Amino acid sequence: MQIFTKQCSQWKEPRIDDATGTSFQQSVREMPLGSTNAHDSYLINLASPDPALWTRSLISLVCELKRCRALGLDLLVSHPGNYMDDRASGIARNADAISIAQELVPGRTLLLLESTAGTGTSLGASFEELAAIIARVAEPARARVGVCVDTCHVFAAGYDLVNDYDSVWTRFGDAVGMERLRLLHLNDSKTPCGSRRDRHELIGEGSLGEGVFRRIMTDDRLVAIPKVIETPKLDDAEKTDRRMIRRLRRYAQG
């Protein structure tokens, strides 16, 4: 299950009180959920060269981690951000912020860097770049950092899951390490491989096609990795999501 712990397009940082946190965690224990995660605010940019925005983003990440801890969430997904000026400096700023936030908010929630499509000055489009951010995070915080791979994003970034599926995962393992892969966002892509455009499509109905998702759902390396869909909702969000989940379950059955 993936949730937002606040309005994702606002800076306002609500606090989760003890009663709410306890109630939420009790409800989760009563459900057959394998993993719970949040996605952080879309306003956060830990790679920003603007000191005011970087500081505000760091504060917001700290608040996100505190809410995750209060709710007992396993994972927090975060976009690596836009460096704007210099790529190496952006990597450093991102990693430094993660180190500070993880130190300020101890707990079991893992922070996951989400792979990106590589639009503009965004970080995280290459596996090597994700690895570089993680490598710069100070210990012991680094042990609480992993990766969320979005299938639409990696395809748009140039990783050809359609024609070179196994090589893509080999490259990920070599650069980042499969042990760092803790979540998959399963989304088809409206745009072709290498487009650098983040445009999600319904499962099996885009440039990736059903073959890729059949392989993902039957890949022994990925069976235990939690999976979340962020596909278009059409006229009825619940009906569309249920259709996508049924489709993925059929793929898993071979």
Secondary structure, 3 states (H helix, E strand, C coil): CEECCCCCCCCCCCCCCHHHHHHHHHHHHCCCCCCCEEECCCCCCCCCCCHHHHHHHHHHHHHHHHHHHHHCCCEEEECCCECCCCHHHHHHHHHHHHHHHHHHCCCCCEEEEECCCCCCCECCCCHHHHHHHHHHCCCCHHHHEEEEEEHHHHHHCCCCCCCCHHHHHHHHHHHCCHHHEEEEEECEECCCCCCCCCCEECCCCCCCHHHHHHHHHHCCCCCCCCEEECCCCCCCHHHHHHHHHHHHHHHHCC
